[in-house]
Amino acid sequence: MKKLIIVLLTFALVGAAFAQTPTLSASSKLEWGWDLDTGITGFANTNNATISVLFPVDNVAKKGEAAGGERSR
């Protein structure tokens, strides 16, 4: 579990260094249940993490312009 947290934090930090708006979202759910037939009780854990990293593109040609910023003739 500690290794997973370190990996997720590394991705978030790398994304923050190069991205415009990095997004890290995570959810965890703990449920308790009781089987009425057998009398057994227990917990169920579910985890979910999503990292979205948007990288900026600097050298994008606009409509009517070449990649170097010159107008096409």
C-alpha positions in Angstrom: 0.0 0.0 0.0 2.9 2.4 0.8 4.4 1.7 -2.6 1.2 2.5 -4.3 0.9 5.8 -2.5 4.5 6.7 -3.4 3.9 5.8 -7.1 0.7 7.9 -7.2 2.4 10.9 -5.5 5.3 10.6 -8.0 2.8 10.7 -10.9 1.1 13.7 -9.4 4.3 15.6 -8.8 5.6 14.9 -12.4 2.3 15.9 -13.8 2.3 19.1 -11.7 5.7 20.0 -13.1 4.8 19.6 -16.8 1.0 19.9 -17.0 -1.3 22.9 -17.0 -3.8 21.5 -14.5 -3.1 18.0 -13.2 -6.1 16.3 -11.5 -5.9 13.5 -9.0 -9.1 11.9 -7.8 -9.5 8.9 -5.6 -12.3 7.2 -3.7 -12.4 4.4 -1.1 -15.4 2.5 0.1 -15.8 0.3 3.1 -18.9 -1.9 3.5 -19.9 -4.2 6.3 -22.2 -7.2 5.7 -23.9 -10.0 7.6 -25.0 -13.2 5.9 -28.2 -14.1 7.7 -28.1 -17.8 6.6 -24.6 -18.6 8.0 -24.2 -15.8 10.5 -20.9 -14.8 9.1 -20.0 -11.1 9.1 -17.3 -9.3 7.2 -15.9 -6.1 5.6 -15.4 -5.4 1.9 -13.0 -2.7 0.7 -12.9 -1.1 -2.7 -10.4 1.6 -3.9 -10.3 3.7 -7.0 -7.7 6.3 -8.2 -7.6 8.3 -11.3 -4.8 10.7 -12.5 -5.5 13.1 -15.4 -2.5 14.9 -16.8 -3.0 17.4 -19.6 0.3 18.4 -21.4 0.5 21.8 -23.1 1.4 21.9 -26.7 3.5 25.0 -27.6 4.2 24.5 -31.3 0.7 24.2 -32.6 0.0 25.8 -36.0 -3.1 27.9 -36.1 -5.4 27.9 -39.1 -3.6 29.7 -42.0 -0.2 29.6 -40.4 2.7 27.3 -40.8 4.3 25.5 -37.8 7.0 28.1 -37.4 4.5 30.9 -37.0 4.9 32.1 -40.6 1.8 32.6 -42.7 1.5 30.3 -45.7 1.2 32.1 -49.0 
